[in-house]
Amino acid sequence: MDIGNAIKLLRKRKDISQKELSNLCGISANALCSIESGGTFPSKSTIAKICNALKIPESYLLLFSISEEDIPENKRILYKTLCESIKEDLIQNL
């Protein structure tokens, strides 16, 4: 699971800087940078603040944070087929 990379991807897709997002969430820019780089894992309340600021459901963020390595090997073909298609559709509609 790479929640930091998912936050970064969705933030950039919304054309929001780290500084802007950190201000909207009430966290420091350094804290957001650490989350996005994988240095720290955000708390549930921070995840909620980030999703609220990005105007996305928490489920979107969790879906985007799933990596292929998180999926059992015998299910990866299905994951690639379905999940990647869903992600593409969601990102087009952000």
Secondary structure, 3 states (H helix, E strand, C coil): CCHHHHHHHHHHHCCCCHHHHHHHHCCCHHHHHHHHCCCCCCCHHHHHHHHHHHCCCHHHHHHHHCCHHHCCHHHHHHHHHHHHHHHHHHHHCC
